[in-house]
Amino acid sequence: MFYREAGDFKTSYVNDSQTFPIQFDRWRYYAVLFVALGIVPFVINDYWASAVFVPFLIYSIAAIGLNILTGYCGQVSLGTGGFMAVGAYAVYKLMTAFPEVNIIFHVLGAGIITAGVGVLFGLPSLRIKGFYLAVATLAAQFFLVWLFNKVPWFYNYSASGQISAPERTLAGIALTGPEASATAKYLVCLGFVFVLAWLARNLTRGTVGRSWMAIRDMDIAAEIIGVNPLRAKLTAFAVSSFFIGIAGALFFAVYLGAVEVGEAFGINKSFLVLFMVIIGGLGSIFGSFAGAAFLVLLPVFLKNVLVGGLGWPTDLAAHLELMIVGGLIVFFLIAEPHGLAQLWRLAKEKLRLWPFPH
């Protein structure tokens, strides 16, 4: 979303083209960065890393990737779990084939491989859209899960069919395996989130992002004014799959350590990331973070309050979680399609005009 708040004036093109042109957004960004780098690494423990911070950061990357494709380019995708699986198996093959290479390059290589796969499965978007494209990406989800289950080469002919991340270090600090600390996992994921969010923010504000939004709003009109639909749609699939592939690689190597494709990257994963984008806000980088935070914190909150505090059965809390998520999706689709990001923007505008909000 592009917007300029009333009363926020710029006197030069340099100021107007800043990543965060509104001063309040810049201060909020600096405050979040200070907390993320200056406080959290010194107080984080294994529980908070595994339950909240690391999954939040990884899902944020996946949500940004899906938001680029669905929110900014208007191409509906239900294959996020499959593309995360591509990233996970790609980083596993790279880690086992090239053990002397730094794990950061393995993760980036997994993202590039996933981008290529995403472009391949994005080819149908040149002819179909809407519900039919969603079905095509859903077919990609099932095909990729089936492929990784049935071809032993992908899991190095393991008898169990499960893949386990080899132990790797960065600057002498363990990042994978049982020796990896919560702080190391958090900082690596935070580094990827920072770089990828900055990249996504600038892409969506530039020529590429404007072509994506033109295709989203009206593809025929966009083509008439000179936007190449082939380039726009395939670049959206490539960039989106790159982000999702990195999320899948981190989810496997840094977070879980061992996965089985059907359980870790099934259709439920695709819907989970899609729900994050819908609740957070389509076409908003901040919305991707908000949706990921909400759906990561909600199960933790219900488990600690309802199960731990009030003694509710675990299955009842899980069903309540599904009801809350489903109800919020219906609410946002009907009342506020731009999700939490739009509510946050409206709150900012009212605070700027306080005590006379409109």
Secondary structure, 3 states (H helix, E strand, C coil): CCCCCCCCCCCCHHHHCCCCCCHHHHHHHHHHHHHHHHCHHHHCCHHHHHHHHHHHHHHHHHHHHHHHHHHHCCCCCCCHHHHHHHHHHHHHHHHHHCCCCCHHHHHHHHHHHHHHHHHHHHHHHHCCCCHHHHHHHHHHHHHHHHHHHHCHHHHCCCCCCCEECCCCEECCEECCCCCCCHHHHHHHHHHHHHHHHHHHHHHHHCHHHHHHHHHHHCHHHHHHCCCCHHHHHHHHHHHHHHHHHHHHHHHHHHHHCEECHHHHCCHHHHHHHHHHHHHHCCCCHHHHHHHHHHHHHHHHHHHHHHHHHCCCCHHHHHHHHHHHHHHHHHHHHHHCCCHHHHHHHHHHHHHHHCCCCC
